Amino acid sequence: MSGAKRLMAAIERKRGKAVALALKARVLKRCEYHEGVFEGDEEIVEAYKLGNARFEKDSLGKIFDSRREMTDYIKEGVEDAALECGQCAEMRD
Ligand SMILES: [Zn+2]
């Protein structure tokens, strides 16, 4: 694997983990019918808290280099999320 590919894979892994944390904290929700992820009911700070707690317990598998990096990825993942599942919205319209 080339260096660039490895870097992309690492970024994907971090993004995936950040979204998983946000889902767990209910800051994001997954559509029950599709793969779509969208905004949940909780404030983003709940995902930061969960991430920090896991970071402290070292249970994130060293995916993130620092807490700061982790919260940056969470922020990005949550900010990118739509208000509702894109596929549901498409089917409805
Ligand atoms: Zn959907």
PDB file of the backbone (N, CA, C, O) and the ligand in Angstrom, with CONECT records:
HET     ZN  A 101       1
ATOM      1  N   MET A   1       0.847  -1.199   0.000  1.00  0.00           N
ATOM      2  CA  MET A   1       0.000   0.000   0.000  1.00  0.00           C
ATOM      3  C   MET A   1       0.882   1.249   0.000  1.00  0.00           C
ATOM      4  O   MET A   1       1.846   1.325   0.761  1.00  0.00           O
ATOM      5  N   SER A   2       0.566   2.200  -0.826  1.00  0.00           N
ATOM      6  CA  SER A   2       1.361   3.428  -0.872  1.00  0.00           C
ATOM      7  C   SER A   2       1.115   4.269   0.372  1.00  0.00           C
ATOM      8  O   SER A   2       0.131   4.076   1.086  1.00  0.00           O
ATOM      9  N   GLY A   3       2.024   5.204   0.616  1.00  0.00           N
ATOM     10  CA  GLY A   3       1.883   6.064   1.786  1.00  0.00           C
ATOM     11  C   GLY A   3       0.573   6.835   1.775  1.00  0.00           C
ATOM     12  O   GLY A   3      -0.082   6.975   2.808  1.00  0.00           O
ATOM     13  N   ALA A   4       0.196   7.335   0.602  1.00  0.00           N
ATOM     14  CA  ALA A   4      -1.033   8.127   0.510  1.00  0.00           C
ATOM     15  C   ALA A   4      -2.250   7.266   0.813  1.00  0.00           C
ATOM     16  O   ALA A   4      -3.187   7.701   1.482  1.00  0.00           O
ATOM     17  N   LYS A   5      -2.218   6.033   0.308  1.00  0.00           N
ATOM     18  CA  LYS A   5      -3.341   5.137   0.558  1.00  0.00           C
ATOM     19  C   LYS A   5      -3.452   4.792   2.031  1.00  0.00           C
ATOM     20  O   LYS A   5      -4.541   4.712   2.598  1.00  0.00           O
ATOM     21  N   ARG A   6      -2.282   4.589   2.633  1.00  0.00           N
ATOM     22  CA  ARG A   6      -2.265   4.249   4.051  1.00  0.00           C
ATOM     23  C   ARG A   6      -2.841   5.414   4.868  1.00  0.00           C
ATOM     24  O   ARG A   6      -3.594   5.225   5.823  1.00  0.00           O
ATOM     25  N   LEU A   7      -2.459   6.610   4.455  1.00  0.00           N
ATOM     26  CA  LEU A   7      -2.948   7.802   5.145  1.00  0.00           C
ATOM     27  C   LEU A   7      -4.468   7.900   5.002  1.00  0.00           C
ATOM     28  O   LEU A   7      -5.173   8.193   5.968  1.00  0.00           O
ATOM     29  N   MET A   8      -4.960   7.654   3.795  1.00  0.00           N
ATOM     30  CA  MET A   8      -6.409   7.716   3.564  1.00  0.00           C
ATOM     31  C   MET A   8      -7.126   6.677   4.408  1.00  0.00           C
ATOM     32  O   MET A   8      -8.187   6.946   4.971  1.00  0.00           O
ATOM     33  N   ALA A   9      -6.539   5.481   4.494  1.00  0.00           N
ATOM     34  CA  ALA A   9      -7.153   4.410   5.277  1.00  0.00           C
ATOM     35  C   ALA A   9      -7.214   4.808   6.747  1.00  0.00           C
ATOM     36  O   ALA A   9      -8.201   4.534   7.430  1.00  0.00           O
ATOM     37  N   ALA A  10      -6.158   5.455   7.231  1.00  0.00           N
ATOM     38  CA  ALA A  10      -6.125   5.882   8.627  1.00  0.00           C
ATOM     39  C   ALA A  10      -7.191   6.945   8.871  1.00  0.00           C
ATOM     40  O   ALA A  10      -7.859   6.938   9.906  1.00  0.00           O
ATOM     41  N   ILE A  11      -7.347   7.852   7.920  1.00  0.00           N
ATOM     42  CA  ILE A  11      -8.351   8.911   8.071  1.00  0.00           C
ATOM     43  C   ILE A  11      -9.756   8.298   8.078  1.00  0.00           C
ATOM     44  O   ILE A  11     -10.616   8.693   8.865  1.00  0.00           O
ATOM     45  N   GLU A  12      -9.967   7.332   7.190  1.00  0.00           N
ATOM     46  CA  GLU A  12     -11.278   6.665   7.138  1.00  0.00           C
ATOM     47  C   GLU A  12     -11.590   5.985   8.467  1.00  0.00           C
ATOM     48  O   GLU A  12     -12.720   6.022   8.954  1.00  0.00           O
ATOM     49  N   ARG A  13     -10.564   5.366   9.039  1.00  0.00           N
ATOM     50  CA  ARG A  13     -10.751   4.659  10.299  1.00  0.00           C
ATOM     51  C   ARG A  13     -11.108   5.659  11.414  1.00  0.00           C
ATOM     52  O   ARG A  13     -11.977   5.396  12.245  1.00  0.00           O
ATOM     53  N   LYS A  14     -10.436   6.781  11.412  1.00  0.00           N
ATOM     54  CA  LYS A  14     -10.707   7.805  12.422  1.00  0.00           C
ATOM     55  C   LYS A  14     -12.112   8.371  12.251  1.00  0.00           C
ATOM     56  O   LYS A  14     -12.833   8.579  13.227  1.00  0.00           O
ATOM     57  N   ARG A  15     -12.492   8.617  10.996  1.00  0.00           N
ATOM     58  CA  ARG A  15     -13.840   9.132  10.733  1.00  0.00           C
ATOM     59  C   ARG A  15     -14.889   8.133  11.199  1.00  0.00           C
ATOM     60  O   ARG A  15     -15.880   8.489  11.838  1.00  0.00           O
ATOM     61  N   GLY A  16     -14.642   6.873  10.862  1.00  0.00           N
ATOM     62  CA  GLY A  16     -15.592   5.827  11.234  1.00  0.00           C
ATOM     63  C   GLY A  16     -15.746   5.731  12.737  1.00  0.00           C
ATOM     64  O   GLY A  16     -16.854   5.585  13.254  1.00  0.00           O
ATOM     65  N   LYS A  17     -14.622   5.814  13.432  1.00  0.00           N
ATOM     66  CA  LYS A  17     -14.656   5.713  14.888  1.00  0.00           C
ATOM     67  C   LYS A  17     -15.363   6.925  15.489  1.00  0.00           C
ATOM     68  O   LYS A  17     -16.144   6.786  16.431  1.00  0.00           O
ATOM     69  N   ALA A  18     -15.095   8.094  14.955  1.00  0.00           N
ATOM     70  CA  ALA A  18     -15.732   9.321  15.462  1.00  0.00           C
ATOM     71  C   ALA A  18     -17.249   9.245  15.289  1.00  0.00           C
ATOM     72  O   ALA A  18     -18.004   9.633  16.180  1.00  0.00           O
ATOM     73  N   VAL A  19     -17.684   8.740  14.134  1.00  0.00           N
ATOM     74  CA  VAL A  19     -19.123   8.612  13.887  1.00  0.00           C
ATOM     75  C   VAL A  19     -19.714   7.560  14.822  1.00  0.00           C
ATOM     76  O   VAL A  19     -20.823   7.729  15.329  1.00  0.00           O
ATOM     77  N   ALA A  20     -18.977   6.476  15.049  1.00  0.00           N
ATOM     78  CA  ALA A  20     -19.456   5.432  15.952  1.00  0.00           C
ATOM     79  C   ALA A  20     -19.641   5.990  17.368  1.00  0.00           C
ATOM     80  O   ALA A  20     -20.615   5.663  18.046  1.00  0.00           O
ATOM     81  N   LEU A  21     -18.717   6.818  17.800  1.00  0.00           N
ATOM     82  CA  LEU A  21     -18.832   7.447  19.124  1.00  0.00           C
ATOM     83  C   LEU A  21     -20.055   8.356  19.176  1.00  0.00           C
ATOM     84  O   LEU A  21     -20.801   8.354  20.155  1.00  0.00           O
ATOM     85  N   ALA A  22     -20.252   9.128  18.120  1.00  0.00           N
ATOM     86  CA  ALA A  22     -21.392  10.046  18.076  1.00  0.00           C
ATOM     87  C   ALA A  22     -22.710   9.273  18.051  1.00  0.00           C
ATOM     88  O   ALA A  22     -23.704   9.709  18.633  1.00  0.00           O
ATOM     89  N   LEU A  23     -22.710   8.134  17.379  1.00  0.00           N
ATOM     90  CA  LEU A  23     -23.912   7.294  17.347  1.00  0.00           C
ATOM     91  C   LEU A  23     -24.208   6.743  18.737  1.00  0.00           C
ATOM     92  O   LEU A  23     -25.350   6.744  19.197  1.00  0.00           O
ATOM     93  N   LYS A  24     -23.164   6.279  19.382  1.00  0.00           N
ATOM     94  CA  LYS A  24     -23.296   5.710  20.723  1.00  0.00           C
ATOM     95  C   LYS A  24     -23.832   6.762  21.699  1.00  0.00           C
ATOM     96  O   LYS A  24     -24.640   6.458  22.577  1.00  0.00           O
ATOM     97  N   ALA A  25     -23.373   7.991  21.530  1.00  0.00           N
ATOM     98  CA  ALA A  25     -23.794   9.078  22.424  1.00  0.00           C
ATOM     99  C   ALA A  25     -25.140   9.671  21.977  1.00  0.00           C
ATOM    100  O   ALA A  25     -25.639  10.608  22.600  1.00  0.00           O
ATOM    101  N   ARG A  26     -25.722   9.135  20.915  1.00  0.00           N
ATOM    102  CA  ARG A  26     -26.996   9.584  20.352  1.00  0.00           C
ATOM    103  C   ARG A  26     -26.934  11.019  19.814  1.00  0.00           C
ATOM    104  O   ARG A  26     -27.959  11.684  19.667  1.00  0.00           O
ATOM    105  N   VAL A  27     -25.729  11.474  19.529  1.00  0.00           N
ATOM    106  CA  VAL A  27     -25.575  12.778  18.889  1.00  0.00           C
ATOM    107  C   VAL A  27     -25.922  12.603  17.403  1.00  0.00           C
ATOM    108  O   VAL A  27     -26.424  13.515  16.746  1.00  0.00           O
ATOM    109  N   LEU A  28     -25.639  11.410  16.909  1.00  0.00           N
ATOM    110  CA  LEU A  28     -26.048  11.027  15.558  1.00  0.00           C
ATOM    111  C   LEU A  28     -26.951   9.805  15.676  1.00  0.00           C
ATOM    112  O   LEU A  28     -26.887   9.052  16.648  1.00  0.00           O
ATOM    113  N   LYS A  29     -27.789   9.629  14.665  1.00  0.00           N
ATOM    114  CA  LYS A  29     -28.653   8.459  14.610  1.00  0.00           C
ATOM    115  C   LYS A  29     -28.441   7.758  13.282  1.00  0.00           C
ATOM    116  O   LYS A  29     -28.087   8.384  12.283  1.00  0.00           O
ATOM    117  N   ARG A  30     -28.661   6.452  13.282  1.00  0.00           N
ATOM    118  CA  ARG A  30     -28.605   5.727  12.023  1.00  0.00           C
ATOM    119  C   ARG A  30     -30.042   5.421  11.614  1.00  0.00           C
ATOM    120  O   ARG A  30     -30.871   5.029  12.434  1.00  0.00           O
ATOM    121  N   CYS A  31     -30.313   5.610  10.326  1.00  0.00           N
ATOM    122  CA  CYS A  31     -31.658   5.327   9.813  1.00  0.00           C
ATOM    123  C   CYS A  31     -31.975   3.845  10.024  1.00  0.00           C
ATOM    124  O   CYS A  31     -31.109   2.989   9.842  1.00  0.00           O
ATOM    125  N   GLU A  32     -33.222   3.545  10.410  1.00  0.00           N
ATOM    126  CA  GLU A  32     -33.545   2.138  10.626  1.00  0.00           C
ATOM    127  C   GLU A  32     -33.725   1.374   9.328  1.00  0.00           C
ATOM    128  O   GLU A  32     -33.763   0.143   9.333  1.00  0.00           O
ATOM    129  N   TYR A  33     -33.838   2.089   8.212  1.00  0.00           N
ATOM    130  CA  TYR A  33     -34.025   1.410   6.926  1.00  0.00           C
ATOM    131  C   TYR A  33     -32.807   1.464   6.028  1.00  0.00           C
ATOM    132  O   TYR A  33     -32.629   0.604   5.165  1.00  0.00           O
ATOM    133  N   HIS A  34     -31.963   2.473   6.224  1.00  0.00           N
ATOM    134  CA  HIS A  34     -30.821   2.665   5.334  1.00  0.00           C
ATOM    135  C   HIS A  34     -29.534   2.771   6.133  1.00  0.00           C
ATOM    136  O   HIS A  34     -29.523   2.730   7.364  1.00  0.00           O
ATOM    137  N   GLU A  35     -28.454   2.909   5.384  1.00  0.00           N
ATOM    138  CA  GLU A  35     -27.146   3.095   6.009  1.00  0.00           C
ATOM    139  C   GLU A  35     -26.922   4.542   6.448  1.00  0.00           C
ATOM    140  O   GLU A  35     -25.905   4.866   7.061  1.00  0.00           O
ATOM    141  N   GLY A  36     -27.869   5.390   6.130  1.00  0.00           N
ATOM    142  CA  GLY A  36     -27.718   6.816   6.377  1.00  0.00           C
ATOM    143  C   GLY A  36     -27.566   7.180   7.843  1.00  0.00           C
ATOM    144  O   GLY A  36     -28.205   6.596   8.718  1.00  0.00           O
ATOM    145  N   VAL A  37     -26.705   8.158   8.091  1.00  0.00           N
ATOM    146  CA  VAL A  37     -26.490   8.664   9.442  1.00  0.00           C
ATOM    147  C   VAL A  37     -26.907  10.134   9.444  1.00  0.00           C
ATOM    148  O   VAL A  37     -26.580  10.879   8.521  1.00  0.00           O
ATOM    149  N   PHE A  38     -27.619  10.539  10.469  1.00  0.00           N
ATOM    150  CA  PHE A  38     -28.065  11.929  10.522  1.00  0.00           C
ATOM    151  C   PHE A  38     -28.114  12.403  11.961  1.00  0.00           C
ATOM    152  O   PHE A  38     -27.817  11.647  12.886  1.00  0.00           O
ATOM    153  N   GLU A  39     -28.490  13.655  12.143  1.00  0.00           N
ATOM    154  CA  GLU A  39     -28.442  14.253  13.473  1.00  0.00           C
ATOM    155  C   GLU A  39     -29.388  13.586  14.468  1.00  0.00           C
ATOM    156  O   GLU A  39     -30.544  13.299  14.159  1.00  0.00           O
ATOM    157  N   GLY A  40     -28.869  13.350  15.663  1.00  0.00           N
ATOM    158  CA  GLY A  40     -29.675  12.747  16.719  1.00  0.00           C
ATOM    159  C   GLY A  40     -30.195  13.796  17.682  1.00  0.00           C
ATOM    160  O   GLY A  40     -30.293  14.974  17.339  1.00  0.00           O
ATOM    161  N   ASP A  41     -30.529  13.363  18.890  1.00  0.00           N
ATOM    162  CA  ASP A  41     -31.182  14.252  19.859  1.00  0.00           C
ATOM    163  C   ASP A  41     -30.220  14.949  20.813  1.00  0.00           C
ATOM    164  O   ASP A  41     -30.561  15.969  21.412  1.00  0.00           O
ATOM    165  N   GLU A  42     -29.026  14.400  20.952  1.00  0.00           N
ATOM    166  CA  GLU A  42     -28.115  14.933  21.963  1.00  0.00           C
ATOM    167  C   GLU A  42     -27.177  16.003  21.412  1.00  0.00           C
ATOM    168  O   GLU A  42     -26.912  16.064  20.211  1.00  0.00           O
ATOM    169  N   GLU A  43     -26.687  16.836  22.312  1.00  0.00           N
ATOM    170  CA  GLU A  43     -25.707  17.858  21.945  1.00  0.00           C
ATOM    171  C   GLU A  43     -24.359  17.193  21.683  1.00  0.00           C
ATOM    172  O   GLU A  43     -24.047  16.140  22.238  1.00  0.00           O
ATOM    173  N   ILE A  44     -23.576  17.826  20.835  1.00  0.00           N
ATOM    174  CA  ILE A  44     -22.288  17.249  20.438  1.00  0.00           C
ATOM    175  C   ILE A  44     -21.373  17.005  21.640  1.00  0.00           C
ATOM    176  O   ILE A  44     -20.534  16.105  21.614  1.00  0.00           O
ATOM    177  N   VAL A  45     -21.536  17.802  22.682  1.00  0.00           N
ATOM    178  CA  VAL A  45     -20.685  17.666  23.868  1.00  0.00           C
ATOM    179  C   VAL A  45     -20.807  16.261  24.475  1.00  0.00           C
ATOM    180  O   VAL A  45     -19.869  15.782  25.114  1.00  0.00           O
ATOM    181  N   GLU A  46     -21.948  15.602  24.280  1.00  0.00           N
ATOM    182  CA  GLU A  46     -22.118  14.240  24.797  1.00  0.00           C
ATOM    183  C   GLU A  46     -21.177  13.264  24.091  1.00  0.00           C
ATOM    184  O   GLU A  46     -20.675  12.321  24.702  1.00  0.00           O
ATOM    185  N   ALA A  47     -20.949  13.498  22.819  1.00  0.00           N
ATOM    186  CA  ALA A  47     -20.013  12.634  22.075  1.00  0.00           C
ATOM    187  C   ALA A  47     -18.576  12.902  22.532  1.00  0.00           C
ATOM    188  O   ALA A  47     -17.763  11.983  22.623  1.00  0.00           O
ATOM    189  N   TYR A  48     -18.275  14.172  22.818  1.00  0.00           N
ATOM    190  CA  TYR A  48     -16.929  14.508  23.320  1.00  0.00           C
ATOM    191  C   TYR A  48     -16.692  13.822  24.657  1.00  0.00           C
ATOM    192  O   TYR A  48     -15.624  13.263  24.904  1.00  0.00           O
ATOM    193  N   LYS A  49     -17.712  13.874  25.519  1.00  0.00           N
ATOM    194  CA  LYS A  49     -17.582  13.264  26.853  1.00  0.00           C
ATOM    195  C   LYS A  49     -17.328  11.765  26.733  1.00  0.00           C
ATOM    196  O   LYS A  49     -16.442  11.216  27.388  1.00  0.00           O
ATOM    197  N   LEU A  50     -18.120  11.118  25.887  1.00  0.00           N
ATOM    198  CA  LEU A  50     -17.960   9.679  25.699  1.00  0.00           C
ATOM    199  C   LEU A  50     -16.573   9.379  25.133  1.00  0.00           C
ATOM    200  O   LEU A  50     -15.887   8.470  25.600  1.00  0.00           O
ATOM    201  N   GLY A  51     -16.169  10.144  24.130  1.00  0.00           N
ATOM    202  CA  GLY A  51     -14.858   9.940  23.526  1.00  0.00           C
ATOM    203  C   GLY A  51     -13.736  10.135  24.538  1.00  0.00           C
ATOM    204  O   GLY A  51     -12.794   9.345  24.593  1.00  0.00           O
ATOM    205  N   ASN A  52     -13.844  11.181  25.328  1.00  0.00           N
ATOM    206  CA  ASN A  52     -12.807  11.446  26.331  1.00  0.00           C
ATOM    207  C   ASN A  52     -12.722  10.347  27.379  1.00  0.00           C
ATOM    208  O   ASN A  52     -11.634   9.951  27.798  1.00  0.00           O
ATOM    209  N   ALA A  53     -13.892   9.858  27.799  1.00  0.00           N
ATOM    210  CA  ALA A  53     -13.917   8.775  28.785  1.00  0.00           C
ATOM    211  C   ALA A  53     -13.228   7.532  28.218  1.00  0.00           C
ATOM    212  O   ALA A  53     -12.462   6.858  28.906  1.00  0.00           O
ATOM    213  N   ARG A  54     -13.521   7.245  26.939  1.00  0.00           N
ATOM    214  CA  ARG A  54     -12.906   6.063  26.314  1.00  0.00           C
ATOM    215  C   ARG A  54     -11.416   6.287  26.062  1.00  0.00           C
ATOM    216  O   ARG A  54     -10.601   5.371  26.170  1.00  0.00           O
ATOM    217  N   PHE A  55     -11.093   7.515  25.728  1.00  0.00           N
ATOM    218  CA  PHE A  55      -9.695   7.830  25.461  1.00  0.00           C
ATOM    219  C   PHE A  55      -8.888   7.598  26.735  1.00  0.00           C
ATOM    220  O   PHE A  55      -7.787   7.048  26.703  1.00  0.00           O
ATOM    221  N   GLU A  56      -9.459   8.029  27.852  1.00  0.00           N
ATOM    222  CA  GLU A  56      -8.793   7.862  29.139  1.00  0.00           C
ATOM    223  C   GLU A  56      -8.605   6.395  29.493  1.00  0.00           C
ATOM    224  O   GLU A  56      -7.567   5.989  30.016  1.00  0.00           O
ATOM    225  N   LYS A  57      -9.642   5.605  29.193  1.00  0.00           N
ATOM    226  CA  LYS A  57      -9.562   4.172  29.498  1.00  0.00           C
ATOM    227  C   LYS A  57      -8.732   3.437  28.455  1.00  0.00           C
ATOM    228  O   LYS A  57      -8.503   2.233  28.560  1.00  0.00           O
ATOM    229  N   ASP A  58      -8.288   4.178  27.453  1.00  0.00           N
ATOM    230  CA  ASP A  58      -7.445   3.597  26.419  1.00  0.00           C
ATOM    231  C   ASP A  58      -8.181   2.516  25.634  1.00  0.00           C
ATOM    232  O   ASP A  58      -7.570   1.547  25.185  1.00  0.00           O
ATOM    233  N   SER A  59      -9.491   2.683  25.469  1.00  0.00           N
ATOM    234  CA  SER A  59     -10.261   1.637  24.793  1.00  0.00           C
ATOM    235  C   SER A  59     -10.588   1.994  23.343  1.00  0.00           C
ATOM    236  O   SER A  59     -11.480   1.399  22.738  1.00  0.00           O
ATOM    237  N   LEU A  60      -9.869   2.956  22.797  1.00  0.00           N
ATOM    238  CA  LEU A  60     -10.133   3.327  21.399  1.00  0.00           C
ATOM    239  C   LEU A  60      -9.129   2.687  20.439  1.00  0.00           C
ATOM    240  O   LEU A  60      -9.121   2.992  19.246  1.00  0.00           O
ATOM    241  N   GLY A  61      -8.305   1.819  20.954  1.00  0.00           N
ATOM    242  CA  GLY A  61      -7.369   1.122  20.090  1.00  0.00           C
ATOM    243  C   GLY A  61      -6.332   2.028  19.461  1.00  0.00           C
ATOM    244  O   GLY A  61      -5.833   1.740  18.373  1.00  0.00           O
ATOM    245  N   LYS A  62      -6.005   3.111  20.125  1.00  0.00           N
ATOM    246  CA  LYS A  62      -4.959   4.040  19.657  1.00  0.00           C
ATOM    247  C   LYS A  62      -5.227   4.559  18.251  1.00  0.00           C
ATOM    248  O   LYS A  62      -4.307   4.847  17.486  1.00  0.00           O
ATOM    249  N   ILE A  63      -6.507   4.669  17.936  1.00  0.00           N
ATOM    250  CA  ILE A  63      -6.865   5.184  16.612  1.00  0.00           C
ATOM    251  C   ILE A  63      -6.511   6.663  16.501  1.00  0.00           C
ATOM    252  O   ILE A  63      -6.031   7.124  15.465  1.00  0.00           O
ATOM    253  N   PHE A  64      -6.753   7.389  17.570  1.00  0.00           N
ATOM    254  CA  PHE A  64      -6.481   8.827  17.558  1.00  0.00           C
ATOM    255  C   PHE A  64      -5.167   9.121  18.273  1.00  0.00           C
ATOM    256  O   PHE A  64      -4.831   8.496  19.280  1.00  0.00           O
ATOM    257  N   ASP A  65      -4.431  10.092  17.725  1.00  0.00           N
ATOM    258  CA  ASP A  65      -3.144  10.456  18.316  1.00  0.00           C
ATOM    259  C   ASP A  65      -3.324  11.281  19.586  1.00  0.00           C
ATOM    260  O   ASP A  65      -2.494  11.232  20.493  1.00  0.00           O
ATOM    261  N   SER A  66      -4.413  12.034  19.639  1.00  0.00           N
ATOM    262  CA  SER A  66      -4.652  12.901  20.800  1.00  0.00           C
ATOM    263  C   SER A  66      -6.157  13.107  20.959  1.00  0.00           C
ATOM    264  O   SER A  66      -6.940  12.829  20.051  1.00  0.00           O
ATOM    265  N   ARG A  67      -6.533  13.596  22.126  1.00  0.00           N
ATOM    266  CA  ARG A  67      -7.950  13.912  22.347  1.00  0.00           C
ATOM    267  C   ARG A  67      -8.411  14.982  21.392  1.00  0.00           C
ATOM    268  O   ARG A  67      -9.527  14.950  20.873  1.00  0.00           O
ATOM    269  N   ARG A  68      -7.522  15.935  21.172  1.00  0.00           N
ATOM    270  CA  ARG A  68      -7.845  17.043  20.290  1.00  0.00           C
ATOM    271  C   ARG A  68      -8.188  16.525  18.893  1.00  0.00           C
ATOM    272  O   ARG A  68      -9.144  16.968  18.257  1.00  0.00           O
ATOM    273  N   GLU A  69      -7.376  15.574  18.440  1.00  0.00           N
ATOM    274  CA  GLU A  69      -7.630  15.009  17.122  1.00  0.00           C
ATOM    275  C   GLU A  69      -8.986  14.294  17.116  1.00  0.00           C
ATOM    276  O   GLU A  69      -9.758  14.405  16.165  1.00  0.00           O
ATOM    277  N   MET A  70      -9.250  13.572  18.183  1.00  0.00           N
ATOM    278  CA  MET A  70     -10.514  12.848  18.283  1.00  0.00           C
ATOM    279  C   MET A  70     -11.715  13.797  18.247  1.00  0.00           C
ATOM    280  O   MET A  70     -12.673  13.574  17.506  1.00  0.00           O
ATOM    281  N   THR A  71     -11.648  14.860  19.059  1.00  0.00           N
ATOM    282  CA  THR A  71     -12.799  15.775  19.085  1.00  0.00           C
ATOM    283  C   THR A  71     -12.934  16.509  17.744  1.00  0.00           C
ATOM    284  O   THR A  71     -14.045  16.838  17.328  1.00  0.00           O
ATOM    285  N   ASP A  72     -11.823  16.763  17.077  1.00  0.00           N
ATOM    286  CA  ASP A  72     -11.889  17.387  15.749  1.00  0.00           C
ATOM    287  C   ASP A  72     -12.641  16.483  14.770  1.00  0.00           C
ATOM    288  O   ASP A  72     -13.465  16.950  13.983  1.00  0.00           O
ATOM    289  N   TYR A  73     -12.345  15.184  14.832  1.00  0.00           N
ATOM    290  CA  TYR A  73     -13.025  14.245  13.936  1.00  0.00           C
ATOM    291  C   TYR A  73     -14.501  14.123  14.285  1.00  0.00           C
ATOM    292  O   TYR A  73     -15.351  14.025  13.400  1.00  0.00           O
ATOM    293  N   ILE A  74     -14.798  14.129  15.576  1.00  0.00           N
ATOM    294  CA  ILE A  74     -16.208  14.045  15.990  1.00  0.00           C
ATOM    295  C   ILE A  74     -16.953  15.278  15.472  1.00  0.00           C
ATOM    296  O   ILE A  74     -18.049  15.186  14.920  1.00  0.00           O
ATOM    297  N   LYS A  75     -16.317  16.428  15.672  1.00  0.00           N
ATOM    298  CA  LYS A  75     -16.944  17.691  15.245  1.00  0.00           C
ATOM    299  C   LYS A  75     -17.234  17.663  13.747  1.00  0.00           C
ATOM    300  O   LYS A  75     -18.322  18.026  13.298  1.00  0.00           O
ATOM    301  N   GLU A  76     -16.238  17.225  12.989  1.00  0.00           N
ATOM    302  CA  GLU A  76     -16.384  17.168  11.539  1.00  0.00           C
ATOM    303  C   GLU A  76     -17.509  16.213  11.139  1.00  0.00           C
ATOM    304  O   GLU A  76     -18.339  16.526  10.285  1.00  0.00           O
ATOM    305  N   GLY A  77     -17.515  15.034  11.781  1.00  0.00           N
ATOM    306  CA  GLY A  77     -18.525  14.033  11.452  1.00  0.00           C
ATOM    307  C   GLY A  77     -19.932  14.507  11.764  1.00  0.00           C
ATOM    308  O   GLY A  77     -20.867  14.264  11.000  1.00  0.00           O
ATOM    309  N   VAL A  78     -20.073  15.186  12.891  1.00  0.00           N
ATOM    310  CA  VAL A  78     -21.399  15.652  13.298  1.00  0.00           C
ATOM    311  C   VAL A  78     -21.834  16.843  12.453  1.00  0.00           C
ATOM    312  O   VAL A  78     -23.004  16.956  12.088  1.00  0.00           O
ATOM    313  N   GLU A  79     -20.897  17.725  12.144  1.00  0.00           N
ATOM    314  CA  GLU A  79     -21.241  18.894  11.330  1.00  0.00           C
ATOM    315  C   GLU A  79     -21.641  18.495   9.911  1.00  0.00           C
ATOM    316  O   GLU A  79     -22.461  19.160   9.279  1.00  0.00           O
ATOM    317  N   ASP A  80     -21.055  17.405   9.419  1.00  0.00           N
ATOM    318  CA  ASP A  80     -21.369  16.939   8.067  1.00  0.00           C
ATOM    319  C   ASP A  80     -22.707  16.218   7.993  1.00  0.00           C
ATOM    320  O   ASP A  80     -23.255  16.028   6.907  1.00  0.00           O
ATOM    321  N   ALA A  81     -23.229  15.819   9.139  1.00  0.00           N
ATOM    322  CA  ALA A  81     -24.440  15.008   9.142  1.00  0.00           C
ATOM    323  C   ALA A  81     -25.653  15.829   8.721  1.00  0.00           C
ATOM    324  O   ALA A  81     -25.767  17.012   9.043  1.00  0.00           O
ATOM    325  N   ALA A  82     -26.552  15.176   7.996  1.00  0.00           N
ATOM    326  CA  ALA A  82     -27.775  15.833   7.560  1.00  0.00           C
ATOM    327  C   ALA A  82     -28.790  15.824   8.699  1.00  0.00           C
ATOM    328  O   ALA A  82     -28.582  15.179   9.727  1.00  0.00           O
ATOM    329  N   LEU A  83     -29.887  16.545   8.504  1.00  0.00           N
ATOM    330  CA  LEU A  83     -30.943  16.583   9.520  1.00  0.00           C
ATOM    331  C   LEU A  83     -31.760  15.303   9.522  1.00  0.00           C
ATOM    332  O   LEU A  83     -32.349  14.927  10.535  1.00  0.00           O
ATOM    333  N   GLU A  84     -31.788  14.643   8.378  1.00  0.00           N
ATOM    334  CA  GLU A  84     -32.491  13.372   8.300  1.00  0.00           C
ATOM    335  C   GLU A  84     -31.809  12.505   7.255  1.00  0.00           C
ATOM    336  O   GLU A  84     -30.952  12.979   6.509  1.00  0.00           O
ATOM    337  N   CYS A  85     -32.189  11.241   7.204  1.00  0.00           N
ATOM    338  CA  CYS A  85     -31.601  10.300   6.255  1.00  0.00           C
ATOM    339  C   CYS A  85     -31.864  10.779   4.825  1.00  0.00           C
ATOM    340  O   CYS A  85     -33.012  11.028   4.458  1.00  0.00           O
ATOM    341  N   GLY A  86     -30.819  10.906   4.027  1.00  0.00           N
ATOM    342  CA  GLY A  86     -30.943  11.387   2.659  1.00  0.00           C
ATOM    343  C   GLY A  86     -31.825  10.495   1.803  1.00  0.00           C
ATOM    344  O   GLY A  86     -32.600  10.983   0.980  1.00  0.00           O
ATOM    345  N   GLN A  87     -31.706   9.176   1.999  1.00  0.00           N
ATOM    346  CA  GLN A  87     -32.507   8.251   1.185  1.00  0.00           C
ATOM    347  C   GLN A  87     -33.980   8.312   1.543  1.00  0.00           C
ATOM    348  O   GLN A  87     -34.839   8.191   0.669  1.00  0.00           O
ATOM    349  N   CYS A  88     -34.283   8.500   2.832  1.00  0.00           N
ATOM    350  CA  CYS A  88     -35.680   8.648   3.252  1.00  0.00           C
ATOM    351  C   CYS A  88     -36.253   9.917   2.646  1.00  0.00           C
ATOM    352  O   CYS A  88     -37.372   9.922   2.132  1.00  0.00           O
ATOM    353  N   ALA A  89     -35.471  11.003   2.711  1.00  0.00           N
ATOM    354  CA  ALA A  89     -35.939  12.292   2.193  1.00  0.00           C
ATOM    355  C   ALA A  89     -36.218  12.170   0.694  1.00  0.00           C
ATOM    356  O   ALA A  89     -37.195  12.726   0.191  1.00  0.00           O
ATOM    357  N   GLU A  90     -35.356  11.439  -0.013  1.00  0.00           N
ATOM    358  CA  GLU A  90     -35.507  11.271  -1.455  1.00  0.00           C
ATOM    359  C   GLU A  90     -36.780  10.484  -1.791  1.00  0.00           C
ATOM    360  O   GLU A  90     -37.507  10.827  -2.724  1.00  0.00           O
ATOM    361  N   MET A  91     -37.031   9.440  -1.026  1.00  0.00           N
ATOM    362  CA  MET A  91     -38.201   8.602  -1.272  1.00  0.00           C
ATOM    363  C   MET A  91     -39.488   9.355  -0.994  1.00  0.00           C
ATOM    364  O   MET A  91     -40.501   9.150  -1.661  1.00  0.00           O
ATOM    365  N   ARG A  92     -39.434  10.225  -0.006  1.00  0.00           N
ATOM    366  CA  ARG A  92     -40.626  10.969   0.369  1.00  0.00           C
ATOM    367  C   ARG A  92     -40.985  12.020  -0.678  1.00  0.00           C
ATOM    368  O   ARG A  92     -42.155  12.272  -0.965  1.00  0.00           O
ATOM    369  N   ASP A  93     -39.932  12.626  -1.240  1.00  0.00           N
ATOM    370  CA  ASP A  93     -40.190  13.743  -2.177  1.00  0.00           C
ATOM    371  C   ASP A  93     -40.659  13.305  -3.544  1.00  0.00           C
ATOM    372  O   ASP A  93     -40.906  14.145  -4.409  1.00  0.00           O
TER     373      ASP A  93
HETATM  374 ZN    ZN A 101     -33.496   6.259   5.635  1.00  0.00          ZN2+
END
